[in-house]
Amino acid sequence: MDIQILQLIDGAKQARGLAVIIDVFRAYTTACFVMANGAEKIIPVGDLEVAHNLKKENPNYLLIGERKGRILPGFDYGNSPSQIENTDFTGKTLIQTTSAGTQGIVNAVHAEEIITGSFVNARAIADYIKETKPDIVSLVCMGYEGITHADEDIYCAEYIRSLLLELPFIFDIHDRLKNGSGKRFFTVANQEWTPEQDFHLCLERNRFNFVLKAEKADGYQYLKKIAPIQQK
């Protein structure tokens, strides 16, 4: 198995084999919470106009996402796992658009298979990869807005790789991230849209034992929960 770690939107475009599109802060952490709370599927899109058109065609769908970290006008939810942690999404379909995570999925056009990546389901991701045995695994770190490297995504890729190779991983990243790419979660002025609790939820390992797999239909990718994955 050839395991590659790629970066940003360009990395998504280069991804081959099974692509794991990683967005820890916060798209694919939030997506896991949404699916754990009963949602039927998530439609990740890159473009705001596409998101709004889908909503017009499907008024019962919910809009979730952000630009510059903030909830968008007319959207039902932002990009905060803590704000939807206890929300019941049973049977719902959500349209998700974010600055980084969803851009990765729509740009991974050469990948044979796409799943999302985050710490909250990292072991399930590794178990899924071990079960499906792809020749190539592309771990794509989407970073900030898909254009700037973000340490949390790189750490997540390294953690998933360590699980695949059964190597030790020293998980001492909280302080480094708190003083680095996660600093915004501890800024008082940001608490409405980047609450501190998001930082802690996003770095919680292996909370969920499922993967989110993208399946293409009608010109869109649909994220669906593949479960259960037996954690080892």
Residue, then its C-alpha position, 0 to 999 in steps of 0.5 A: m500500500d502506497i500512502q501519500i500525504l498531500q496538501l491543499i487544493d492542489g493535493a486534492k487534484q493530485a490525489r489517486g486511489l482512495a483519497v481521505i480529504i482531511d479537515v479537522f477544523r472543522a468541516y469533517t468533524t462537524a459532518c461526523f456529528v451531523m451524521a451521528n445525529g441521524a442525518e441521511k446524507i450530506i451533499p458537499v459542494g464548493d460553490l455558494e451558488v450551487a448550494h443555494n440552487l440546490k436549496k431552491e430545488n429542495p426546500n427541505y434540505l438544510l444549509i450548513g457551512e461557512r466562509k472565513g469561519r463564519i455562518l453564511p447568510g440564509f444558512d441553517y447552521g455554521n461550521s461548529p460541531s459544538q453548536i450542532e452536537n445535540t441537534d437531531f438531524t434524523g432523516k435530513t439531507l444537508i448541503q455543506t459548503t466550506s472554505a477548505g473541506t468541501q473544496g477538497i472533495v469537489n477537486a479530487v476528480h482523479a481519486e477512485e474513492i473518497i472518504t472524509g478525514s478527522f480525528v473523531n473517526a480516525r481509527a474507523i478510517a484506518d480500519y476501513i482502509k485496511e479492509t478495502k486494501p487500496d493500492i494507493v492512499s492519498l491523505v489530503c490535508m486541506g489546511y486553511e481555505g485550501i491554500t495555507h497549511a494547517d498543522e491540525d490536518i497534517y497531524c491527523a494525516e500522520y496519525i492515520r498513517s501511524l494507525l495504518l502502519e501500526l506505528p506509535f504516535i505521540f498525541d501531544i498536539h493540544d498545546r502546540l495547536k492552542n498556540g498555533s492554528g487553533k489560537r482563534f478558538f481561544t480569542v474572546a471576540n471569536q466565541e460566537w463563531t469559533p467557540e472554544q469547545d470546538f477546539h476540544l471536540c475536533l481533537e477528540r480521537n475516535r469518538f465515532n466508529f464510521v466513515l463518511k464515504a462520497e458516492k457520486a450521483d446526478g452530478y453531485q457527491y453524497l456523503k453517506k455513513i458507512a457503519p459499523i466499522q469494528q474498531k480494534 
